[in-house]
Amino acid sequence: MRRRDGVGGGQLNFLRPFARPDSSRICIKVINHFGDEVQKVFRV
């Protein structure tokens, strides 16, 4: 998994895996270089 840090910074950070949540859902948040944010919940 990767995370992009900073608005327009272009840096990528790698995140560690995590245990499956009890709710079987995760939320992914993406921020583009304009600062727009989008969140989406996925069932796993």
ZIWO-V355171 format. One record per residue. RES is the residue in one letter. PHI is phi in radians with two decimals (* if undefined). PSI is psi in degrees with one decimal (999 if undefined). Layout:
res = <RES	RES>
phi = <PHI	PHI>
psi = <PSI	PSI>
This chain:
res = <M	R	R	R	D	G	V	G	G	G	Q	L	N	F	L	R	P	F	A	R	P	D	S	S	R	I	C	I	K	V	I	N	H	F	G	D	E	V	Q	K	V	F	R	V>
phi = <*	-2.27	-2.27	-1.70	-1.80	1.35	-1.37	1.29	-1.32	1.31	-1.57	-2.05	-2.03	-1.66	-1.82	-1.41	-1.10	-2.30	-1.20	-1.12	-1.25	-1.09	-1.37	1.07	-2.32	-2.27	-2.04	-1.95	-2.08	-2.12	-2.13	-1.53	-1.24	-1.55	1.61	-1.24	-2.05	-2.35	-2.14	-2.50	-1.73	-2.07	-1.51	-2.09>
psi = <147.3	151.8	137.6	124.9	142.3	142.8	115.8	5.7	-28.1	12.5	141.4	132.7	140.9	133.3	154.8	150.4	155.7	160.3	150.8	129.8	154.3	-30.7	-9.3	26.0	145.8	157.4	131.6	131.0	130.3	134.6	121.4	179.9	-10.5	-8.3	3.5	138.3	139.7	135.2	142.9	138.4	130.9	143.6	135.9	999>
